[in-house]
Amino acid sequence: MVSKETAFSQIKESGNLTTLPEILLKLLSICENENPTVTEMADIISHDPVLCARVLQLANSAYYGFRDPYCTIDQVIGHLGINAIKNLAVTMSIHQVRGNNHLDPAMFWYRSLLCACIAEKLARYEGNTSTDEAYLAGLLHNIGQLTLATAFPAQFAAIAANAKNSAADLLILEEQLFGMHHCEAGARLVRDWNVNPLIADAILCHHLPLAKIEEAFPLVKIVYTANALTRNVIDSTSGYDIGTVLLKIGRQELGKMSMEAKTEVDTIALNMSIQLSINSFKENLPHNVQENSNAGQARPVVSGANPSENSNREEPHRKSVQDKIAARVTNFALLSSFLEDLTEADDIQAVLAAFEKSVNILLGTGNTLFFFPDDSGVLLKGETSSRNILHNMCHSLTLPVNQSTSRIVQAFSRSGQSGYISGKEGDNSLADRQILSLLRCETAMYFPLTVKTQTIGVVVLGLPLHQDSLSENDFQLARSLTQQTALALQVEKIKEQREKEIHSERMEAISVTARKFAHEINNPLGIIANYLAAIKIKLGQDQNLQEDLDTVDEEIRRISKMVSQMQMFSQAPFADFEPVDINQVAADLIRIAKTSFFDYPQPNISFEPGSDIPPIITSKDAVKQILINLVKNAAEAVPPHERITVSTVKCSGTDTLDQHHIRIIVSDTGPGLSDVVKNNLFKPFVTTKQNGHSGLGLSVVHKTVNDIGGKISCSSEPGHGTTFTIALPLKASKPLTGRIE
């Protein structure tokens, strides 16, 4: 025998009560919805004693602890929050897979809910007691028995074997072994929660002799009567006399309430797919222990069906539901691995790659395509990660949002529902048939990527050949993956937008400062340079003085050069757009660079012109400015005799630019760049060079490329050189003229 305090401590520490798998599966399904509501969750939890107890226990924890009493599940869920209930559901799922407490869960659930519904009706009829508190007390009236069975499974099984035909036998054996019976265990547990203390009293007293209840408060009488009427419904015992004595309610009214409550519970069981047979139910005690209305006398079991036959019928169904819960638990574990990959993704490309990897491993799907709206919202454009085999061809996939009959467009703009594209269906749009061909599958499934009420894109998964749908479990997993991916993509887009705004604000501030600075510095610099020239003439041929003056003159020119670079930020964008032969511009610049840009010994510089490079509509001066800065930057970075190569190539649409474009590539075999330098590459006033470099050269290049509608990127590894790639559209849109104020 253990002491009462030791037993109760173990009850509180065990905590892993298990409920009917059908109910838990319903709660998990609600939790997996994109926007579950408190009402939906409360509707499930309020119909189950175990979930109700776990929620009350959680609300009473040190982290969540309520200060004011509560009596409704809606109140508790509203306080805890939906995410807390989701976490609780997942935790209970894990314990459900492993749990076993030697109690029939269907019998326990049915008795508890029936007692709650009857208690609620009795309180409404009585008129002075809260119906919510009566319902809660009835639902939890037998929770102590479940806690003992969970905390002491082996000992409880021994009690079940030794208890004969009396509830009194069970209570005595419980008290002998645990120092308390299940009524006291339940009452002590509930008393620790922030509920009306009379609820705990009702639980404590529901097995006392009738004579001791006559002086109790109404809530205790109501639960006592509800428990007796519950036995009456299930076992055909006589509970009506108790209701007449305690609550002065006639037998006919008590019978009506009992049957209405039974109908409600039967309907709930049907809606939750709980298989049970009332005729095979016995009192919720081990084996064949029964109670009569005097709580202590034995009576024979009355059964309209063979219990073992009924158990055999329920076994396959119960195992099927348990298997579904086990699959959900597996999904949660798999999803956690995917979430780890998402947390490490630092840009949109990494998010796409994480999703593609996960669906391929977890679902066995084939190729994956994303579709996102363009800046104007007129087109949906194909996208994948750079690792995807469809990456180079997906950018030519565009779907007009307002005109296309594609199901992908419909998922994005109208229905917002997931669905299938099947090659067997004859009403597919041409675009959808081509997407199936591109994915090399007979059936594809699409999911809208939705954050709250905003759809930010659509993802299409190619299913393996000869598979025309996902299983229910795989569908739930795929939906969870897409929901998390949508959220991660939205976060990355917000980050990118904010970075652009910060960069724009920084450049505007630099522009204003540059204009003021250049104006204030250029005038005195010009005067100093003129006076210096005059002094050099007057001093004649004094060699030492002339060398000193040359040094001063060199520094003045360096300051003037820095000011000129700063002025680039405030000048109007290049506006003289014309047909430009990129190969000719690059060849002329390389010829000049070989004689003007480098000190001796100089690096080897070469030009590799691409074939079939057409003239592009752009600013010739801008292209020159870009090449001059990049080539000089490379020349200053590489040691003597290393190589600098400028090349050109014509490309189709890629992730760099959607349309056909020309690439100018400037690469070197120098020391390369570290990650820290690459992350700050195009920021003004950031430089790793010495000798007074301003750190403005690459910032000027970045601004100029943007001014003429192009994009610039850099790839570099320490010890493996650096490559700058400029993508210029064949026909650029002219920028707005005028200075940036």
Buried (B, 14 or more C-beta within 10 A) or exposed (E): EBEBEEBBEBBBEBBBBBBBBBBBBBBBBBBBEEEBEBEBBBBBBBBBBBBBBBBBBBBBEEEEEBEEEBBBBBBBBEBBEBEBBBBBBBBBBBBBBEBEBBBBBBBBBBBBBBBBBBBBBBBEBBEEBBBBBBBBBBBBBBBBBBBBBBBBBEBBEBBBEEBEBBBBBBBBBBBEBBBBBBBBBBBBBBBEBBBBEBBBBBBBBBBBEBEEBEEBEBBBBBBBBBBBBBBBBBBEBEBBBBBBBBBEBEEEBBBEBBEEBBEBBBEBBEEBBBBBBBEBBBBBBBEBBBBBBEBBEBBEBEBEEEBEEBBEBBEEBBEEBBEBBBBBBBBBEBBEEBBEBBEEBEEBBBBBBBBBBBBBEBBEBBBBBBBBBEEEEEBBBBBBBEEBEBBBBBBEBBBEBEEBEBBBBBBBBEEEEBBBBBBEEEEBBEBBBEBBEBBEBBBBBBBBBBBEEEBBBBBBBBBEEEBEEBEEBBBBBBBBBBBBBBBBBBBBBEEEEEEEEEBEEEBBEBBBEBBEBBEEBBEEBEEBBEEBEEEBEEEEEEEEEEEEBEEBBEEBEBBBEBBEBBBBBBBEBBBEBEEBBBBEBBBBBBEEBEEEBBEEEBBEBEBEBBEEBEBBBBBBBBBBBBBBBBBBBBBBBBEEEBBBBBBBBBBEBBBBBBEBBBBBBBBBBBBBBEEEBBEBBBBBEBBEEEEEBBBBBBBBBBBBBBBBBBBBEBBBEEEEBBBBBBBBBBBBEBBEEEEBE
